[in-house]
């Protein structure tokens, strides 16, 4: 993996973990959490295509 992709993967994992943690703590509902995770996934896909 390139350094940029490594960074994108780390960002995805960190941001996804944060979103799931907010859900687990009751700060976000399931729909909002899925929207956030899908957004992070789209960012990761974009980085992988570059």
mmJSON file of the N, C-alpha and C atoms, coordinates in Angstrom:
{"data_MODEL":{"atom_site":{
"group_PDB":["ATOM","ATOM","ATOM","ATOM","ATOM","ATOM","ATOM","ATOM","ATOM","ATOM","ATOM","ATOM","ATOM","ATOM","ATOM","ATOM","ATOM","ATOM","ATOM","ATOM","ATOM","ATOM","ATOM","ATOM","ATOM","ATOM","ATOM","ATOM","ATOM","ATOM","ATOM","ATOM","ATOM","ATOM","ATOM","ATOM","ATOM","ATOM","ATOM","ATOM","ATOM","ATOM","ATOM","ATOM","ATOM","ATOM","ATOM","ATOM","ATOM","ATOM","ATOM","ATOM","ATOM","ATOM","ATOM","ATOM","ATOM","ATOM","ATOM","ATOM","ATOM","ATOM","ATOM","ATOM","ATOM","ATOM","ATOM","ATOM","ATOM","ATOM","ATOM","ATOM","ATOM","ATOM","ATOM","ATOM","ATOM","ATOM","ATOM","ATOM","ATOM","ATOM","ATOM","ATOM","ATOM","ATOM","ATOM","ATOM","ATOM","ATOM","ATOM","ATOM","ATOM","ATOM","ATOM","ATOM","ATOM","ATOM","ATOM","ATOM","ATOM","ATOM","ATOM","ATOM","ATOM","ATOM","ATOM","ATOM","ATOM","ATOM","ATOM","ATOM","ATOM","ATOM","ATOM","ATOM","ATOM","ATOM","ATOM","ATOM","ATOM","ATOM","ATOM","ATOM","ATOM","ATOM","ATOM","ATOM","ATOM","ATOM","ATOM","ATOM","ATOM","ATOM","ATOM","ATOM","ATOM","ATOM","ATOM","ATOM","ATOM","ATOM","ATOM","ATOM","ATOM","ATOM","ATOM","ATOM","ATOM","ATOM"],
"id":[1,2,3,4,5,6,7,8,9,10,11,12,13,14,15,16,17,18,19,20,21,22,23,24,25,26,27,28,29,30,31,32,33,34,35,36,37,38,39,40,41,42,43,44,45,46,47,48,49,50,51,52,53,54,55,56,57,58,59,60,61,62,63,64,65,66,67,68,69,70,71,72,73,74,75,76,77,78,79,80,81,82,83,84,85,86,87,88,89,90,91,92,93,94,95,96,97,98,99,100,101,102,103,104,105,106,107,108,109,110,111,112,113,114,115,116,117,118,119,120,121,122,123,124,125,126,127,128,129,130,131,132,133,134,135,136,137,138,139,140,141,142,143,144,145,146,147,148,149,150],
"type_symbol":["N","C","C","N","C","C","N","C","C","N","C","C","N","C","C","N","C","C","N","C","C","N","C","C","N","C","C","N","C","C","N","C","C","N","C","C","N","C","C","N","C","C","N","C","C","N","C","C","N","C","C","N","C","C","N","C","C","N","C","C","N","C","C","N","C","C","N","C","C","N","C","C","N","C","C","N","C","C","N","C","C","N","C","C","N","C","C","N","C","C","N","C","C","N","C","C","N","C","C","N","C","C","N","C","C","N","C","C","N","C","C","N","C","C","N","C","C","N","C","C","N","C","C","N","C","C","N","C","C","N","C","C","N","C","C","N","C","C","N","C","C","N","C","C","N","C","C","N","C","C"],
"label_atom_id":["N","CA","C","N","CA","C","N","CA","C","N","CA","C","N","CA","C","N","CA","C","N","CA","C","N","CA","C","N","CA","C","N","CA","C","N","CA","C","N","CA","C","N","CA","C","N","CA","C","N","CA","C","N","CA","C","N","CA","C","N","CA","C","N","CA","C","N","CA","C","N","CA","C","N","CA","C","N","CA","C","N","CA","C","N","CA","C","N","CA","C","N","CA","C","N","CA","C","N","CA","C","N","CA","C","N","CA","C","N","CA","C","N","CA","C","N","CA","C","N","CA","C","N","CA","C","N","CA","C","N","CA","C","N","CA","C","N","CA","C","N","CA","C","N","CA","C","N","CA","C","N","CA","C","N","CA","C","N","CA","C","N","CA","C","N","CA","C","N","CA","C","N","CA","C"],
"label_alt_id":[null,null,null,null,null,null,null,null,null,null,null,null,null,null,null,null,null,null,null,null,null,null,null,null,null,null,null,null,null,null,null,null,null,null,null,null,null,null,null,null,null,null,null,null,null,null,null,null,null,null,null,null,null,null,null,null,null,null,null,null,null,null,null,null,null,null,null,null,null,null,null,null,null,null,null,null,null,null,null,null,null,null,null,null,null,null,null,null,null,null,null,null,null,null,null,null,null,null,null,null,null,null,null,null,null,null,null,null,null,null,null,null,null,null,null,null,null,null,null,null,null,null,null,null,null,null,null,null,null,null,null,null,null,null,null,null,null,null,null,null,null,null,null,null,null,null,null,null,null,null],
"label_comp_id":["UNK","UNK","UNK","UNK","UNK","UNK","UNK","UNK","UNK","UNK","UNK","UNK","UNK","UNK","UNK","UNK","UNK","UNK","UNK","UNK","UNK","UNK","UNK","UNK","UNK","UNK","UNK","UNK","UNK","UNK","UNK","UNK","UNK","UNK","UNK","UNK","UNK","UNK","UNK","UNK","UNK","UNK","UNK","UNK","UNK","UNK","UNK","UNK","UNK","UNK","UNK","UNK","UNK","UNK","UNK","UNK","UNK","UNK","UNK","UNK","UNK","UNK","UNK","UNK","UNK","UNK","UNK","UNK","UNK","UNK","UNK","UNK","UNK","UNK","UNK","UNK","UNK","UNK","UNK","UNK","UNK","UNK","UNK","UNK","UNK","UNK","UNK","UNK","UNK","UNK","UNK","UNK","UNK","UNK","UNK","UNK","UNK","UNK","UNK","UNK","UNK","UNK","UNK","UNK","UNK","UNK","UNK","UNK","UNK","UNK","UNK","UNK","UNK","UNK","UNK","UNK","UNK","UNK","UNK","UNK","UNK","UNK","UNK","UNK","UNK","UNK","UNK","UNK","UNK","UNK","UNK","UNK","UNK","UNK","UNK","UNK","UNK","UNK","UNK","UNK","UNK","UNK","UNK","UNK","UNK","UNK","UNK","UNK","UNK","UNK"],
"label_asym_id":["A","A","A","A","A","A","A","A","A","A","A","A","A","A","A","A","A","A","A","A","A","A","A","A","A","A","A","A","A","A","A","A","A","A","A","A","A","A","A","A","A","A","A","A","A","A","A","A","A","A","A","A","A","A","A","A","A","A","A","A","A","A","A","A","A","A","A","A","A","A","A","A","A","A","A","A","A","A","A","A","A","A","A","A","A","A","A","A","A","A","A","A","A","A","A","A","A","A","A","A","A","A","A","A","A","A","A","A","A","A","A","A","A","A","A","A","A","A","A","A","A","A","A","A","A","A","A","A","A","A","A","A","A","A","A","A","A","A","A","A","A","A","A","A","A","A","A","A","A","A"],
"label_entity_id":["1","1","1","1","1","1","1","1","1","1","1","1","1","1","1","1","1","1","1","1","1","1","1","1","1","1","1","1","1","1","1","1","1","1","1","1","1","1","1","1","1","1","1","1","1","1","1","1","1","1","1","1","1","1","1","1","1","1","1","1","1","1","1","1","1","1","1","1","1","1","1","1","1","1","1","1","1","1","1","1","1","1","1","1","1","1","1","1","1","1","1","1","1","1","1","1","1","1","1","1","1","1","1","1","1","1","1","1","1","1","1","1","1","1","1","1","1","1","1","1","1","1","1","1","1","1","1","1","1","1","1","1","1","1","1","1","1","1","1","1","1","1","1","1","1","1","1","1","1","1"],
"label_seq_id":[1,1,1,2,2,2,3,3,3,4,4,4,5,5,5,6,6,6,7,7,7,8,8,8,9,9,9,10,10,10,11,11,11,12,12,12,13,13,13,14,14,14,15,15,15,16,16,16,17,17,17,18,18,18,19,19,19,20,20,20,21,21,21,22,22,22,23,23,23,24,24,24,25,25,25,26,26,26,27,27,27,28,28,28,29,29,29,30,30,30,31,31,31,32,32,32,33,33,33,34,34,34,35,35,35,36,36,36,37,37,37,38,38,38,39,39,39,40,40,40,41,41,41,42,42,42,43,43,43,44,44,44,45,45,45,46,46,46,47,47,47,48,48,48,49,49,49,50,50,50],
"pdbx_PDB_ins_code":[null,null,null,null,null,null,null,null,null,null,null,null,null,null,null,null,null,null,null,null,null,null,null,null,null,null,null,null,null,null,null,null,null,null,null,null,null,null,null,null,null,null,null,null,null,null,null,null,null,null,null,null,null,null,null,null,null,null,null,null,null,null,null,null,null,null,null,null,null,null,null,null,null,null,null,null,null,null,null,null,null,null,null,null,null,null,null,null,null,null,null,null,null,null,null,null,null,null,null,null,null,null,null,null,null,null,null,null,null,null,null,null,null,null,null,null,null,null,null,null,null,null,null,null,null,null,null,null,null,null,null,null,null,null,null,null,null,null,null,null,null,null,null,null,null,null,null,null,null,null],
"Cartn_x":[0.842,0.0,0.886,0.386,1.102,0.885,1.729,1.575,0.223,-0.237,-1.534,-2.67,-2.59,-3.635,-3.562,-2.349,-2.202,-2.86,-2.62,-3.211,-4.727,-5.231,-6.682,-7.314,-6.651,-7.171,-7.188,-6.106,-6.056,-7.155,-7.344,-8.409,-9.779,-10.01,-11.284,-11.537,-10.539,-10.712,-10.96,-10.191,-10.368,-11.748,-12.157,-13.447,-14.616,-14.466,-15.522,-15.631,-14.488,-14.51,-15.193,-14.91,-15.524,-17.037,-17.472,-18.911,-19.6,-18.984,-19.576,-19.589,-18.561,-18.51,-19.631,-19.871,-20.973,-22.312,-22.457,-23.685,-23.812,-22.724,-22.742,-23.062,-22.603,-22.838,-24.208,-24.972,-26.314,-26.4,-25.298,-25.294,-25.807,-25.903,-26.367,-27.243,-28.208,-29.042,-28.41,-28.991,-28.419,-28.357,-29.402,-29.418,-28.314,-28.142,-27.093,-25.713,-25.546,-24.26,-23.949,-24.939,-24.722,-24.363,-25.008,-24.673,-23.22,-22.78,-21.401,-20.431,-20.695,-19.805,-19.771,-20.91,-20.937,-20.132,-20.199,-19.421,-17.926,-17.529,-16.116,-15.689,-16.574,-16.279,-16.096,-16.922,-16.779,-15.438,-15.026,-13.721,-12.593,-12.715,-11.693,-11.64,-12.784,-12.816,-12.166,-12.464,-11.882,-10.357,-9.863,-8.414,-7.788,-8.493,-7.965,-7.911,-8.801,-8.84,-7.784,-7.225,-6.215,-4.879],
"Cartn_y":[-1.18,0.0,1.243,2.254,3.517,4.22,5.202,5.963,6.658,7.175,7.854,6.885,5.69,4.703,4.229,4.051,3.687,4.727,5.988,7.077,7.063,6.822,6.77,5.626,4.484,3.337,3.662,4.247,4.621,5.625,6.63,7.615,6.946,6.045,5.33,4.566,3.827,3.033,3.917,4.996,5.903,6.549,7.055,7.744,6.778,5.568,4.569,4.121,3.91,3.566,4.659,5.918,7.037,7.05,6.828,6.811,5.674,4.516,3.377,3.598,4.234,4.544,5.503,6.52,7.449,6.715,5.769,4.966,4.133,3.461,2.619,3.42,4.675,5.527,6.204,5.977,6.523,7.935,8.447,9.813,9.893,8.762,8.746,7.523,7.65,6.49,5.679,4.542,3.625,4.248,4.957,5.568,6.604,7.44,8.462,7.813,6.764,6.073,5.446,4.837,4.257,5.319,6.469,7.557,7.984,8.109,8.509,7.446,6.191,5.107,5.028,5.177,5.147,6.304,7.451,8.602,8.317,7.737,7.391,6.311,5.381,4.335,4.934,5.893,6.568,7.287,7.927,8.592,7.585,6.431,5.392,4.853,4.61,4.13,5.134,6.4,7.457,7.462,7.323,7.295,6.072,4.946,3.711,3.798,4.589,4.717,5.674,6.494,7.472,6.832],
"Cartn_z":[0.0,0.0,0.0,-0.623,-0.616,0.718,0.984,2.227,2.29,1.142,1.115,1.431,0.886,1.155,2.605,3.115,4.526,5.424,5.115,5.891,5.767,4.558,4.34,5.129,5.168,5.924,7.413,7.91,9.328,9.666,8.799,9.016,9.032,8.072,8.009,9.306,9.749,10.965,12.183,12.311,13.45,13.445,12.278,12.186,12.347,11.821,11.968,13.42,14.067,15.49,16.307,15.978,16.703,16.497,15.258,14.972,15.721,15.734,16.434,17.942,18.445,19.872,20.261,19.416,19.679,19.671,18.764,18.723,20.0,20.364,21.56,22.823,22.848,24.015,23.992,22.915,22.832,22.277,21.713,21.178,19.743,19.064,17.668,17.464,16.556,16.254,15.119,14.84,13.847,12.458,12.053,10.718,10.569,11.573,11.524,11.487,12.258,12.291,10.941,10.317,8.986,7.957,8.031,7.098,7.272,8.503,8.774,8.267,8.57,8.135,6.61,5.96,4.488,3.902,4.532,4.08,4.199,5.315,5.501,4.51,4.221,3.243,1.854,1.499,0.202,0.117,1.21,1.235,1.047,1.688,1.56,0.139,-0.451,-1.842,-2.783,-2.569,-3.405,-3.28,-2.069,-1.855,-2.509,-2.475,-3.07,-4.588,-5.18,-6.637,-7.166,-6.294,-6.729,-6.973],
"occupancy":[1.0,1.0,1.0,1.0,1.0,1.0,1.0,1.0,1.0,1.0,1.0,1.0,1.0,1.0,1.0,1.0,1.0,1.0,1.0,1.0,1.0,1.0,1.0,1.0,1.0,1.0,1.0,1.0,1.0,1.0,1.0,1.0,1.0,1.0,1.0,1.0,1.0,1.0,1.0,1.0,1.0,1.0,1.0,1.0,1.0,1.0,1.0,1.0,1.0,1.0,1.0,1.0,1.0,1.0,1.0,1.0,1.0,1.0,1.0,1.0,1.0,1.0,1.0,1.0,1.0,1.0,1.0,1.0,1.0,1.0,1.0,1.0,1.0,1.0,1.0,1.0,1.0,1.0,1.0,1.0,1.0,1.0,1.0,1.0,1.0,1.0,1.0,1.0,1.0,1.0,1.0,1.0,1.0,1.0,1.0,1.0,1.0,1.0,1.0,1.0,1.0,1.0,1.0,1.0,1.0,1.0,1.0,1.0,1.0,1.0,1.0,1.0,1.0,1.0,1.0,1.0,1.0,1.0,1.0,1.0,1.0,1.0,1.0,1.0,1.0,1.0,1.0,1.0,1.0,1.0,1.0,1.0,1.0,1.0,1.0,1.0,1.0,1.0,1.0,1.0,1.0,1.0,1.0,1.0,1.0,1.0,1.0,1.0,1.0,1.0],
"B_iso_or_equiv":[0.0,0.0,0.0,0.0,0.0,0.0,0.0,0.0,0.0,0.0,0.0,0.0,0.0,0.0,0.0,0.0,0.0,0.0,0.0,0.0,0.0,0.0,0.0,0.0,0.0,0.0,0.0,0.0,0.0,0.0,0.0,0.0,0.0,0.0,0.0,0.0,0.0,0.0,0.0,0.0,0.0,0.0,0.0,0.0,0.0,0.0,0.0,0.0,0.0,0.0,0.0,0.0,0.0,0.0,0.0,0.0,0.0,0.0,0.0,0.0,0.0,0.0,0.0,0.0,0.0,0.0,0.0,0.0,0.0,0.0,0.0,0.0,0.0,0.0,0.0,0.0,0.0,0.0,0.0,0.0,0.0,0.0,0.0,0.0,0.0,0.0,0.0,0.0,0.0,0.0,0.0,0.0,0.0,0.0,0.0,0.0,0.0,0.0,0.0,0.0,0.0,0.0,0.0,0.0,0.0,0.0,0.0,0.0,0.0,0.0,0.0,0.0,0.0,0.0,0.0,0.0,0.0,0.0,0.0,0.0,0.0,0.0,0.0,0.0,0.0,0.0,0.0,0.0,0.0,0.0,0.0,0.0,0.0,0.0,0.0,0.0,0.0,0.0,0.0,0.0,0.0,0.0,0.0,0.0,0.0,0.0,0.0,0.0,0.0,0.0],
"pdbx_formal_charge":[null,null,null,null,null,null,null,null,null,null,null,null,null,null,null,null,null,null,null,null,null,null,null,null,null,null,null,null,null,null,null,null,null,null,null,null,null,null,null,null,null,null,null,null,null,null,null,null,null,null,null,null,null,null,null,null,null,null,null,null,null,null,null,null,null,null,null,null,null,null,null,null,null,null,null,null,null,null,null,null,null,null,null,null,null,null,null,null,null,null,null,null,null,null,null,null,null,null,null,null,null,null,null,null,null,null,null,null,null,null,null,null,null,null,null,null,null,null,null,null,null,null,null,null,null,null,null,null,null,null,null,null,null,null,null,null,null,null,null,null,null,null,null,null,null,null,null,null,null,null],
"auth_seq_id":[1,1,1,2,2,2,3,3,3,4,4,4,5,5,5,6,6,6,7,7,7,8,8,8,9,9,9,10,10,10,11,11,11,12,12,12,13,13,13,14,14,14,15,15,15,16,16,16,17,17,17,18,18,18,19,19,19,20,20,20,21,21,21,22,22,22,23,23,23,24,24,24,25,25,25,26,26,26,27,27,27,28,28,28,29,29,29,30,30,30,31,31,31,32,32,32,33,33,33,34,34,34,35,35,35,36,36,36,37,37,37,38,38,38,39,39,39,40,40,40,41,41,41,42,42,42,43,43,43,44,44,44,45,45,45,46,46,46,47,47,47,48,48,48,49,49,49,50,50,50],
"auth_comp_id":["UNK","UNK","UNK","UNK","UNK","UNK","UNK","UNK","UNK","UNK","UNK","UNK","UNK","UNK","UNK","UNK","UNK","UNK","UNK","UNK","UNK","UNK","UNK","UNK","UNK","UNK","UNK","UNK","UNK","UNK","UNK","UNK","UNK","UNK","UNK","UNK","UNK","UNK","UNK","UNK","UNK","UNK","UNK","UNK","UNK","UNK","UNK","UNK","UNK","UNK","UNK","UNK","UNK","UNK","UNK","UNK","UNK","UNK","UNK","UNK","UNK","UNK","UNK","UNK","UNK","UNK","UNK","UNK","UNK","UNK","UNK","UNK","UNK","UNK","UNK","UNK","UNK","UNK","UNK","UNK","UNK","UNK","UNK","UNK","UNK","UNK","UNK","UNK","UNK","UNK","UNK","UNK","UNK","UNK","UNK","UNK","UNK","UNK","UNK","UNK","UNK","UNK","UNK","UNK","UNK","UNK","UNK","UNK","UNK","UNK","UNK","UNK","UNK","UNK","UNK","UNK","UNK","UNK","UNK","UNK","UNK","UNK","UNK","UNK","UNK","UNK","UNK","UNK","UNK","UNK","UNK","UNK","UNK","UNK","UNK","UNK","UNK","UNK","UNK","UNK","UNK","UNK","UNK","UNK","UNK","UNK","UNK","UNK","UNK","UNK"],
"auth_asym_id":["A","A","A","A","A","A","A","A","A","A","A","A","A","A","A","A","A","A","A","A","A","A","A","A","A","A","A","A","A","A","A","A","A","A","A","A","A","A","A","A","A","A","A","A","A","A","A","A","A","A","A","A","A","A","A","A","A","A","A","A","A","A","A","A","A","A","A","A","A","A","A","A","A","A","A","A","A","A","A","A","A","A","A","A","A","A","A","A","A","A","A","A","A","A","A","A","A","A","A","A","A","A","A","A","A","A","A","A","A","A","A","A","A","A","A","A","A","A","A","A","A","A","A","A","A","A","A","A","A","A","A","A","A","A","A","A","A","A","A","A","A","A","A","A","A","A","A","A","A","A"],
"auth_atom_id":["N","CA","C","N","CA","C","N","CA","C","N","CA","C","N","CA","C","N","CA","C","N","CA","C","N","CA","C","N","CA","C","N","CA","C","N","CA","C","N","CA","C","N","CA","C","N","CA","C","N","CA","C","N","CA","C","N","CA","C","N","CA","C","N","CA","C","N","CA","C","N","CA","C","N","CA","C","N","CA","C","N","CA","C","N","CA","C","N","CA","C","N","CA","C","N","CA","C","N","CA","C","N","CA","C","N","CA","C","N","CA","C","N","CA","C","N","CA","C","N","CA","C","N","CA","C","N","CA","C","N","CA","C","N","CA","C","N","CA","C","N","CA","C","N","CA","C","N","CA","C","N","CA","C","N","CA","C","N","CA","C","N","CA","C","N","CA","C","N","CA","C","N","CA","C"],
"pdbx_PDB_model_num":[1,1,1,1,1,1,1,1,1,1,1,1,1,1,1,1,1,1,1,1,1,1,1,1,1,1,1,1,1,1,1,1,1,1,1,1,1,1,1,1,1,1,1,1,1,1,1,1,1,1,1,1,1,1,1,1,1,1,1,1,1,1,1,1,1,1,1,1,1,1,1,1,1,1,1,1,1,1,1,1,1,1,1,1,1,1,1,1,1,1,1,1,1,1,1,1,1,1,1,1,1,1,1,1,1,1,1,1,1,1,1,1,1,1,1,1,1,1,1,1,1,1,1,1,1,1,1,1,1,1,1,1,1,1,1,1,1,1,1,1,1,1,1,1,1,1,1,1,1,1]
}}}
